């Protein structure tokens, strides 16, 4: 399946945004009352960026699938995720 570069870039942005969420909770753990206000603010901002990135990917995938004849949204989304998360498989 030919995957547009824009979809790959959007998915990579979502993966990167999620990595930032995980990084922020790595030391203090999941958000709790013991977090400082600054830690909460940073985590909430990172989480919002991740949600926005995921929504952008899903919207773009749905739009592309609707415009491309014979391309299912789910198959396209799975191919995009695989291309970003397992690029060695996509290349080989």
N, C-alpha and C positions, 0 to 999 in steps of 0.2 A: 504494500500500500504506500502510495506517495503521500508523505505527510508535509504539509506546508511548514516552512521554517518559523512562521509566526506562532503556530501552535506549540512547537518545540520550545520556543523562547518563553511563552506564557507558562507552560508547565514547569520549565526550569525556574522561573520566578516563584512559582508556588512552592516548589521543593525547597528553594533557598529560604523563603519566608518561614516555612515550617521548621527548618533547621535553626533559624533564629529563635523561634518560640522555645524549642527544646534547649537551646543553649542558655537562654535566660532562666530556665527552671532547673538547670543542671546542678548548680550548687545549692540553692535554697530548697529545691524540691518543688512540687506542684504548688500553685498559689494557695496561700493560707493566711490566716490572721497574723501570723508571725512575720510576714513580709513587711518591709518598709513601704511607705507610700510611693517612693521612687521605684522600687522593684515592681509594685503593682502597676504603676503607670507605664513603665517600660514594657512589661509583659502584655498588658492590655493593648498597647499600641502595636506591638509585634503580632499579636493574635488578630487584630483588626486587619493588618496588612496581609496576613495569611488568608483570612476569609475573603478579602477583596481579590486576591490573586487567584484563589480557587474558583470564585464566581466568574472571573474573567476567562479562565480556561474553559469552564463548562459552557459559558455563553458562546465563545468562539468555536468550540467543537460542535455544538448544536447548530450554529449558523453554517459552518462549513459542510456538515453532513446534510443539512437541508438543501444546500445549493448544489452539492455533488450527487449526481445520479448514481444510485446503487451503493452508496456509502452509508452504512448504519452508524448512528451516533455512538452506540456502545462499542462497536468494533473500532471506530476511529479513536475514541477516548482511550481504549486499552492499548492501541498501537502507539499513541502519543506518550502515555505513561511508560510503556516498555522502552521506547526510544530514548527517553530521558533517564530512566532508572537503570536500564541495562543496555547502554549503547553498544557494547561489544557484541551482543546478540543481533542487534539491528544491522551492524556492519557486516557480520559474517553470514 
